Amino acid sequence: MSIDQRALRNALGQFPTGVTIITADPEGYAPFGVTANSFASVSLDPPLVLWSLQKNSDTFDAFAAAKHFAVNILSADQQDISNQYAKKHSHGLDAEHYQPGIAGTPLLNNAIVSFECEVDVCHDGGDHIIMVGKVLAISDLHEDDLNKTSPLVFHAGKYRELMA
């Protein structure tokens, strides 16, 4: 049985996801980021997360060279930055958008939370590569700020808002 790719994409789009920007700064490349909603936790012990990248992405070679990456979870007011780094050939990070983390990985300013990771293992996933990272550090979480901040959410091909 063959699955129509458009029908599959539409069906998968019914699952609401948060929006992230995955950032890296591997040797030989300028700091860059790509918008992704394919992020999940894997394990608490050891602390592992994963995300996936399409193999034909213009950032594929740069991520393949990366020893570290960061997952930056965006807030509802960061839709513009999400759009900026989602565009093909528009992944170079603006200097005012980030600061270096403990491993030198770019961490986005004003993200709800950032996970700085060391690449643990990569798996083939059809037309994607699945990158598993060991979490080395988590940006400071301030409970007061978290309760006032809504995440950027994507559902059915559009940004959405969570209702309290």
N, C-alpha and C positions, 0 to 999 in steps of 0.2 A: 504494500500500500504506500502510495506517495502522498506526502503532506505538502500542500500549497504553501510556499514561503510567506506570502502576504497574509494568508489566513492564520498561519502560526504566529507571525509577528503581531497581528491584531489581537489574537487570543492571549499571548503573553503580556501584551500591553494592559490587560485587565488587572494585572497585579501591580498595585501602587508601590513605587520604590522611592527611596531617598535619592538625592543627587549629590555626587561627589566630584571632586577634581583630583585626579591622581597626578602627583608631581614627582619629578626626579631630576637629577643633575649628574648623569654619568660622565666619566672621563671622555673627553672629545666632543661633548655636546654642551650647548648653553642650557640653563635651567628651563624646563618646559612642563606643561601640564595638559591633561586631556580630560574632558568631561566624561563621566561614566556613571551608570546606575547599576552596574553589575558587581555589587559589593556585598559580601556576607562575612559573618564571623564563622570560624571553623572550630576553634578550641580555646578554652581558657587556660589549660595546662598541658602543653606549652601555649602561650598566647599566639594564636594564628588567625589571620584573616585572608580572604581571597578576593580577587577581582579578575575580570577577563577582558582581553583586548582582541579586537578583530585582527586577523593576520595580515590583511591588506591595509591596515592603518598606516598613515604616514609617520607615525611615532613608533612603529613596531621595532625597527632596528635600534633606536635609542633605548627603548625599554629592555630589549634583549641585552644591551650592554650595561644596564643598571644593576648595581649590587644592592641598592636601597631604593625605596619609593615611599611616598606618604599618601595616605588616604585622607582627604580633607572633606568633611561633611558640611555642605553648604546650608546657610540659613535662607529663609524665604525672601529676604531682601538682597540676595546675591544672584538673582536670575540673570542679570547682565553679564556677570563674570562667567556664569555657566555657559551662556550663549557664545561668549568670546572664545573660550577654549574648546568649544564643540566644533568649531569650523575647521575644515581641512586646511592644512598649511598655516594655521594660526595658533600655534601652541607655545611659542616663546613667551615665557613669563615676563610681564612688566615688572620692573624692579620694585615699584611701590605696592605690588600685590603680595609680597612674601618676605619672610626672613628665614635664615637657615636654622634647621633643627640640630640635634646633637650629632648626627652623622653627616651634617652638611646638606641634608635633603631639604628642598624648599617646602616651607609650611605656609599655607595661605593665611593672610591676615583676616581676622574676623570670621573664620570658619567656626562652626559650633564646636567642633572637636577635630583634632588631627591625630592620626596614628602614624608614627614614623616606624618604618618596617625595613628589615633586612630580607632580601629575597631568600626564601627557604627552598622552594622547588617550583618548577613550572611543568604543567601537564598539557598535552595536546587535547584540544576540545573542539574537533571539527574545524570550522572556519575561524575559531578563536584559540588563543593560548590562555590558560588559566594560571595566574600567578598567585602563589601562596606566599605570604610574608609573615615572618616572626615579628611581633610587635616589640619594639625596643623602648618606645616612649609614647606617652599620650600627652597632648597639650593640656595645660591647666584647665580644669573644669571648675566653674564657679556656679554653684547651685542657683543663686539668685538670678544670674544672667540666663541660665538654661530655662528657667521657668518663664522667662519673658520672651524667649526666642523660639520661633517655629521653624522647622526644617523645610527646605525646598523639596517639594514632592512632585513626582512625575507619574501620570496615569493616562492611559488611552491617548498617548501622543501629545499631551499638553501638560504644562505646569499646573499644579493644583494647590489649594490651600487647605490645611487641616482646620477643622472647626473644633473649638474648645467645648 
